[in-house]
């Protein structure tokens, strides 16, 4: 069996997202015994890359200092420099036993190709979440693009094989998107060991206790609720504490941005870091005393990263990765109580051993694709 893995969405929009982290490590850890071509557009045709070449390509946005607007050109040039074999789009549609779309995709050309191939070939996708459909108030799409977004989720509901990152995602697919239970729908958890496990930072007792919340200021991630609970706790306690937000401003609910800025301007012990590099984020998370993850997530790789860095995680709500690590570096605590309770004892290296690995993830994905294409059931 030969698998065709469509990477055109990445080439069109490379921006080092959490989703692209999944695709990056899927390529890095892809088992050599499972034959696959990683397919990217190259001038008028399509280049067929090896797993190693695909991994190197997807890694560029994560390591490059260039502005996001420069990345598509850099990726295109990197593809040319590989001198990989190429085939036409017509040849793509008859070459593979299974066609695999591993990334969230709103590119019409990619979706139309997927739909054509689906008529004659087994297809598979990774399911991340259906939050743009279930929680649309958190998202701002380019005018005229909603039909394409809807088409992507229609394909999520109808693809032959759907490999979900969490039980929450699987439930959304089966209930909210009304995916047929007769189709293959599995749960395979992404890894978190791309950050090497580190011992916890030992902080002096006199040091300010820092609570860090990472991510875009979306309402579903409850930044205002976190802020209000923190400010309320400061009124009743004299502990030397600080709340640090790290992430981009809200694009839809701008009142969230105003609330955080207002607290800072009024002198509250609150910080907000925007546009931090990966290296800066890693350092900030490692130095924090607690990592906060609240609201609704399809999975939550940053939780695993925090645990790898030795920083305990407080969570509540729909947090699949945190729930997976509960008692192993993650602690379920409501927003109302997180700032009232003492911090847990620092996690140990044995807790980090529970973090899912990317090697397991890639092998399980490859195995599921091979098994399902050969006639296995969910």
N, C-alpha and C positions, 0 to 999 in steps of 0.2 A: 504494500500500500504506500502511495506517495501522497503527502499532504502539501497543499499550497496554502501559505500563510500570507495574507494580504496586509502589507504595511503602508499602503498608499496614504491612509489617514495620517500616520505619523509624519511622512514626508511633507504632506500638505501643511501640517500644523504641529511642528515639534516645539514643545515648551516645558519639558521636564515635569509633567504632572504626576500625581499618584498613579493614575491609570498607566501612563507610559513607564513608570517604575515597574509595574507588573510585567509589561511586555518586554522591557529591558532584561529582567532576570529570567523570564521565560526563555529568551534567546540564549542568555549566558549559560543556563543550566540544562538546555534541551538535550535529552539523551541521544547519544550518537547512533544508537541502534534503530532509532525511529527516523525514517527518511522524510525530509521536509525541505521545501524551497521557501525562502523568505523573499517575498516578491515586492519590488519597488519600481515606480515609474522611472524610466531612463530615456530621455529625449522622446522619440516617437514610439518606443517599445517598452518592454518591462525587463528589468534585470533580475536574475535569480541568484540570491545570495545564500551563502552557508550560514549556519547558526552563529559562528564566530564573527563573520562579517556583519551580520544583522546586529549582534550585540554591540560591536564597536560603533556602528552607525547610531544606534539608539542612545548610546552613552554620551554622544557629543553634547546635547543640550544640558546634561547634568554636570558636565565638567567645563564647558566653555564659558569664558567671561563675556562673550559678545552679547549684544542686545538681542532680545527675542525677535525683533524685525529682521535681523541679519541671519538668523538660523536657517530658514528655508533655503537660501542661496548656498550656505555652507554645506548643508546636507546634500543638495543636488550635486555640488562639486565633488563631495566625498564619494558619491555613487559613481560618478564618471571615473574617478581615480582608481576605483576597484577593478575596472575592466572585466566585469562579470559577464557571463553569457546572457544573451537577451533573446526574448521571443515576443511575438505579437500578442495583442489582447485576444484575438480569435483563437490562437493556440492555447492561451491560458485556460479557456473555457472547456477544453477537451483533454487536458493533460493530466488532471489530478483525480484521485479517488475520493478525496475529501477537501473541501474548501473551508478555510478557517479565518474568521475575522476576530482578532484578539483585543481590539480597542473600541471604546465608544466612538461612534462614527456618524458625523452629520454631513459628510461629503456626498453629494448626489451621485457622482460618477461611481463611487465605490459601492453605494447601496444598490444602484441599478445593476451593476455587474453581479453582485451577490444574488439578487433576485433572479437574474437570467440563469446563473449557474445552478441555483436551487432547483430548477425544473428538471435537471438531468443528473445532478451529483449530490451526494450527501454534504450537508453544510453544518458548520458549528460556529458558536460564538461564545465569548466570555460574558457573563452577566454581572454587571457591577452594581446597579440599582436602577429603580424606576422613579427616583425622586424628582426629576424634571417633569414627570407626568403627575405624580401624586402630590408634590409640593411645589407647584409652578411659581408661587410667589417668591421663591428663593432664586429664581433664574431670570436672566435677561437675555433673550435671543435676538440676533440680528433681524430686523424687519424682513418678512418674507421667508424666513427659514423654518417656521413652525411646521410646515408640511413635511419637510425633510426630517425634523426631529420625530414627528409622529411616525414616519416611515421606518426610521431606525427601530423604534420600539415595537412596531408591527412585526418586523423581522425577528426581533428578540422573542416574540410570542410564537413564531412559526418555524424557526430554524430547527433542523432535525435534532441537534445536540446543543444544549445550553449548559455551560459549566459555570456555576454561580460562585461568587467569592464568599457567600455566607448564607445561612438559613434564612435570614431576613430578605436577602435578594431573591432566593428561591420562592419564598412566600409571596413576594410582590409579583413575581412572574406568573405564578399559578393563580393568584386571586385578583390582583389589580389589573394585570395585562391579560388575564384569562388564557394563559398558555395551557394547552391540552395536557392532562396528566399521562396520556399515552405516549407523549414524546419523551426523549431522554433528557432528564433534568437532574444534574448532580451538584453537590457542594464540594468545592476544593478550596481550602484556605490558602491565600497567598502567604509568602514568607516575610520575615523581618530581619534576617541575619545579614543583610547587606551592610549593616553597621556592626563592626566587631563588638562583642560583649566587653563592657568595661566595668571596673569596680565603682561603687558609688563614691561621689565626692564627699569627703568629710568636712563638714562646716563647723566653724567655731560657734559656741553657744550665743555669742553676742552678735552674730551676723544677722542681717535682715532675712527673714523667711520669705522666699520668693515663690509665688504660685504662678505658673506659666500656662497660658492658653494659646494654642497654635492653630491657625487656619483663617480662611476668609471670614469676614464678619457677616455671616449669613444667619438669618433668624433661626433656622433649623439647628444651628450649633449653639444657640442660647447665650450669646455674649452679653446681652443686657441683663439677663437673669443672673449671670455670674457676677457682673459688675455690681448690681444692686445688693446681692447677698454679701459681697465683700465689704461694700461701704457700710452696710448695716452692722456687720461684725466689728468694724472699726469703732463704731459708736459705743459698743458695749465692752470692748477689751482694750488692753494696753500693749498687746504684743507688737513687736517691731516687724510688721509684715508689709509686703508689696505685691501687687497684682500686675503681671506683665502680659500684655496682648502682643502676639507676633502674627502678622498676617495682613493681607490686602483689605482695603476698605470695602464695605458693602456697595454693590452696584445698584441694587434694587431698593432695599429699605435703608435709605441714607440716614434716617433717624438714629440708627444704631451707631453710625460714625459720630453723630452730634453728641450722643449720650456719653461716649467714651471721651471725646474731646472736652466736653463740659466738665467732667470729673477731673481731668488733668488740669484744666485751667483754674479750677477751684482749689487746687492744691492737694487733692487726694493722692495717696501713695500708689499711683497707677501710671504705668508706662505703656507706650504703644510703638512697636517697631514695625515699619512697613518696608517691603522690598529687601528683606534680609537674604543674603546668599545661603546656599546649602551649608557652607562651612560655619557661617554665623549662627544659623538655626541650631546646628549640632552643638555648638559651644553653649548657646543660651539654654538649651534643654538640659545639657549635662550639668550646668551650674545651678539650675533651678532646684528647689527643694521638693516641689510637687508639680506634676503635669496634670492639667485638667482636661477632661474630654466628656462633654455633655451634649444632649440632644440626639439627633438622628444621623447615623452614618451607615453607608453600605457595608463597610468593613472597619477601616481605621488603622492603616499602616503606621501613622505617627505614634500610636500607642505602643506598638511593638518596638519602634525606634527608641522611644523614651526608656522602655524597660531595658533594652540593650545598652543604653547609656548609663544605667544605674539609677534612674530617676523614677520614684514611685508614681503611679497613676491613680487619680481619683476619677470615677466615672459614674454616670447614670443615664438612663434613657436607652435608645437603640444603639448599642455600641458592640457589634459582634466581636471585634478583635479584643476589646477590653474584657468582655464576658469570657472569652476563651482563656484569658490570662488571669481571671479572678483568683486571688489567693497566691498568685505567682508573680507579684509585682503590681497587680491592679487591684483596687479596692473600691467596691461599690458603696458610694456615699452620696446622698442627695445634695443639691446645691445649697439648700438651707442649712445643712450641717457641716459641709466640707471645711468651712473656715472656723468652725467651733471646735472640731475634734483635733487632738494632737496628731502630728504626723506619725505614720507607722514606722516601725523599725526599718532601716535601710534594707533593700532586697539583697540577696546574695547571688553568687554565680549559678547556684542550682536552680533558682527561679528562671534565669535566662535560658536554661536548657529546655524550658517548655515553649520557647518562641518557635513557631513554625519555620521551617527552612525552605529556601527557594529551590534547593535540589529536589526535595520531596514534592514541592508544588509542580515543577516542570515534569517530573516523572509521572505524577498522577494525571496531569493534563494529557500527556502523550499516550499513556495507557488507556485513558477513557476514550480518547479519539479513536485509537486503534480498535478497541473492543466494540464500541458502538457502531463503527463503520462496518465491522464484520458481522453485525447482526445481534449484538448484545442489547439488553434492555436496561432501563433505569432501575 
